[in-house]
Amino acid sequence: MTDTVNEKWEPKIVAFVCNWCTYAGADLAGISRLQYP
């Protein structure tokens, strides 16, 4: 095995949501002017 100390770890987030929840979240993000990281 190799050491991966120098690599930056980024978590992967998976969400299972309904169709209506995604519309509400996208609308709130747009209203709040949130930027994609």
Summary of the structure (lengths in Angstrom):
residues: 37
radius of gyration: 16.2
end to end distance: 31.1
largest distance: 46.6
contacts: 30
relative contact order: 0.10
helix: 35%
strand: 0%
